[in-house]
Amino acid sequence: MGANEQAYVKEAFDTNWIAPLGPNVQAFESAIEDFVGNNVHAACLSSGTAAIHLGLELLGVATGDEVLCQSFTFAASANPIKYLGASPVFIDSEPDTWNLDPVLLEKAIKERIQTGKKPKAIVAVHLYGMPYKVEAVHAVAKHYGIPVLEDSAEALGSSFNGINCGSFGDMAILSFNGNKIITTSGGGALLAKSKETKEKAVFLATQARDSAPHYQHSHIGHNYRMSNVLAGIGKGQMEVLKDRVGARRRNFEFYKKHLGDLEMISFPEEPKGYFSNRWLTCILTPSLEVREKIRKTLEVENIESRPLWKPMHLQPVFEKETSYVNGVSENLFEKGLCLPSGSSLEEDDLQRICTIIKGELR
Ligand SMILES: *Cc1c(COP(=O)(O)O)cnc(C)c1O
């Protein structure tokens, strides 16, 4: 936490705004809109998953539809497709950004159209804070007239050609879960392109109540709005977002400086024009064996590291879904590792981690 979160939460208590609306919600939304820019309209919600659910619903995804989804991601990118009775079609990654492969994406779209089913939406993810190939992905999407839901859960503070992540998709989502770069303990936001769409999102997120003195409903709604108490934390967190991005990027640079010379370790680079918040520092090793050797050595020292996300097309729950694969995400899952990456890591901590890894690989 930064300096002011507790004060804003206290303000919510002092003024008795303990509800899914209030001044902190408005202030948090304004701070997000000012930061992301590009005229996005933010609706703060109870989670990033809720935002994806609502976003896909607003893009018209319904029972029987197909939604193209990046396979290399966290399950929350794909689960809401199933909530809506639709089917995910998983698309593998390209090796530069580890995100949606635009060539495979186009191949999939062509084939799905040939089988008589034009995909209803595309879920593209800026994984680990690295922007996906924005120009190529959106060119394909535009060519076929398919809307993009931009999963920016891990990429608040990242940008491409100076334009912030969260403003590229027809809709975008953020997450403020405990593990993200800033947090409200749990929370998320849907970023829309117009005030009308935002208002529609808020309407659906608050049980879709018609305007009448009694409780009247003409739509099925959700209970997805963020509370004013948690928004107080979010308002304070926005004040330290830039510091947090700085801290994460310093972690990455430290690891790269101290481990970059090792033959067995490589780091994902930012292509020209790409700016990653470096949410987590990821490394690639030559094999599953080396990756596990590093992970287990750290574990013995009570230091947690984790394999990269297991691709959705390899998950038991999505086994039967269609997928378009090229081996990239499987390879990353096998050989990649996320190193400790918290914003509060001290140089001593980082030094200790590097010394242990170097000792093991020497
Ligand atoms: C965290 C995350 C989500 C979901 O956000 P929650 O707030 O945890 O529901 C979605 N997509 C990705 C890529 C994430 O990392």
The ligand as an SDF file (V2000), in Angstrom:
LIG
                    3D

 15 15  0  0  0  0  0  0  0  0999 V2000
   -5.9230  -11.7690  -12.9090 C   0  0  0  0  0  0  0  0  0  0  0  0
   -6.3320  -11.9760  -14.2890 C   0  0  0  0  0  0  0  0  0  0  0  0
   -7.6890  -11.9590  -14.6820 C   0  0  0  0  0  0  0  0  0  0  0  0
   -8.8290  -11.9320  -13.7200 C   0  0  0  0  0  0  0  0  0  0  0  0
   -8.8790  -10.9180  -12.8060 O   0  0  0  0  0  0  0  0  0  0  0  0
   -9.5430  -11.1340  -11.3670 P   0  0  0  0  0  0  0  0  0  0  0  0
   -9.6430   -9.7420  -10.8490 O   0  0  0  0  0  0  0  0  0  0  0  0
   -8.6060  -11.9940  -10.5790 O   0  0  0  0  0  0  0  0  0  0  0  0
  -10.8760  -11.7640  -11.5550 O   0  0  0  0  0  0  0  0  0  0  0  0
   -7.9830  -12.0750  -16.0310 C   0  0  0  0  0  0  0  0  0  0  0  0
   -7.0270  -12.2190  -16.9480 N   0  0  0  0  0  0  0  0  0  0  0  0
   -5.7210  -12.2650  -16.6180 C   0  0  0  0  0  0  0  0  0  0  0  0
   -4.7100  -12.4090  -17.6990 C   0  0  0  0  0  0  0  0  0  0  0  0
   -5.3320  -12.1690  -15.2760 C   0  0  0  0  0  0  0  0  0  0  0  0
   -4.0350  -12.2500  -14.9510 O   0  0  0  0  0  0  0  0  0  0  0  0
  1  2  1  0
  2  3  1  0
  2 14  2  0
  3  4  1  0
  3 10  2  0
  4  5  1  0
  5  6  1  0
  6  7  2  0
  6  8  1  0
  6  9  1  0
 10 11  1  0
 11 12  2  0
 12 13  1  0
 12 14  1  0
 14 15  1  0
M  END
$$$$
